[in-house]
Amino acid sequence: MATRDIIAAASQPTFYTRVSFLALKTAQNVASEDPSTPNHANRLAYANRVLRGEDKALLLALHIAAANNVIAGGLEEVGESAIPDADIEFVLSTIWDARANAFAAGVAA
């Protein structure tokens, strides 16, 4: 995969604003989840960060592309229109804990 092509496609406003919108949807779901969910405190803190608009949409879009070869391949070959919202939401759910823990670690440091 050509990293520069993936970065260029993920950096398009039409893609990273979609990611940002879907992150808000995911954040709302996390904010409403059962408090006994593993890692809930960090997940909720990160959800609050997203809901307040404190996450960087472009960085989040790049993280999604870096974390999933299907999305990266679609971005590289066709562009952001090749990526269904459901795929973005799936990747958001898979990287949520990693981002939540990374931001929690940054606060504690």
C-alpha positions as CSV (number, residue, x, y, z in Angstrom):
1,M,0.0,0.0,0.0
2,A,1.2,3.5,-0.8
3,T,1.1,5.3,2.5
4,R,1.0,8.7,0.9
5,D,-2.1,7.8,-1.1
6,I,-3.9,6.6,2.0
7,I,-2.9,9.7,3.9
8,A,-4.1,11.9,1.1
9,A,-7.5,10.2,0.9
10,A,-7.9,10.1,4.7
11,S,-7.0,13.8,4.9
12,Q,-9.9,14.8,2.6
13,P,-12.5,16.8,4.6
14,T,-15.3,14.6,3.3
15,F,-13.7,11.6,5.0
16,Y,-12.5,13.1,8.2
17,T,-15.7,15.0,8.9
18,R,-17.6,11.7,8.3
19,V,-15.3,10.1,10.9
20,S,-15.9,12.9,13.3
21,F,-19.7,12.6,12.9
22,L,-19.5,8.8,13.4
23,A,-17.2,9.3,16.4
24,L,-19.9,11.5,18.0
25,K,-22.4,8.7,17.5
26,T,-19.9,6.2,19.0
27,A,-19.3,8.6,21.9
28,Q,-23.0,8.8,22.7
29,N,-23.2,5.0,22.7
30,V,-20.3,4.8,25.1
31,A,-21.8,7.5,27.4
32,S,-24.9,5.4,27.6
33,E,-23.2,2.0,28.1
34,D,-23.4,-0.1,31.3
35,P,-21.0,1.3,33.9
36,S,-19.8,-2.3,34.5
37,T,-18.4,-2.4,30.9
38,P,-14.6,-3.1,31.2
39,N,-12.5,0.1,31.0
40,H,-15.7,2.2,31.3
41,A,-14.1,5.1,33.2
42,N,-11.4,5.6,30.5
43,R,-14.0,4.9,27.7
44,L,-16.4,7.5,29.2
45,A,-13.6,10.1,29.7
46,Y,-12.6,9.7,26.0
47,A,-16.3,9.9,25.0
48,N,-16.7,13.1,26.8
49,R,-13.6,14.5,25.1
50,V,-15.1,13.6,21.7
51,L,-18.5,15.0,22.7
52,R,-16.9,18.3,23.7
53,G,-15.1,18.5,20.3
54,E,-11.6,18.1,21.8
55,D,-10.5,15.3,19.6
56,K,-8.7,15.9,16.3
57,A,-10.8,14.7,13.4
58,L,-7.9,14.3,11.0
59,L,-5.8,12.4,13.5
60,L,-8.8,10.1,14.2
61,A,-9.3,9.5,10.5
62,L,-5.6,8.6,10.0
63,H,-5.8,6.3,13.0
64,I,-8.8,4.5,11.5
65,A,-6.9,4.1,8.2
66,A,-3.8,2.9,10.0
67,A,-5.8,0.4,12.1
68,N,-7.7,-1.3,9.3
69,N,-6.3,-2.7,6.1
70,V,-9.7,-2.8,4.4
71,I,-10.3,0.9,5.0
72,A,-6.7,1.7,4.0
73,G,-7.1,-0.3,0.8
74,G,-10.4,1.3,-0.1
75,L,-8.9,4.8,0.6
76,E,-5.9,4.0,-1.6
77,E,-7.7,2.4,-4.5
78,V,-11.0,4.4,-4.7
79,G,-11.1,7.1,-2.1
80,E,-13.4,7.9,0.8
81,S,-16.5,7.1,-1.1
82,A,-15.5,3.4,-1.0
83,I,-15.8,3.3,2.7
84,P,-19.2,2.5,4.2
85,D,-20.2,4.2,7.4
86,A,-20.6,0.8,9.1
87,D,-16.9,0.0,8.5
88,I,-15.9,3.3,10.1
89,E,-18.1,2.6,13.0
90,F,-16.7,-0.9,13.4
91,V,-13.1,0.4,13.5
92,L,-14.1,3.2,15.9
93,S,-15.4,0.5,18.3
94,T,-12.2,-1.5,17.9
95,I,-9.8,1.5,18.6
96,W,-11.9,3.2,21.2
97,D,-10.2,1.5,24.2
98,A,-6.7,2.2,22.8
99,R,-7.5,5.9,22.3
100,A,-9.3,6.1,25.7
101,N,-6.3,4.5,27.5
102,A,-3.8,6.7,25.6
103,F,-5.6,9.9,26.6
104,A,-6.0,8.6,30.2
105,A,-2.3,7.9,30.3
106,G,-1.6,11.4,29.0
107,V,-3.7,13.0,31.8
108,A,-2.0,11.0,34.5
109,A,1.5,11.8,33.3
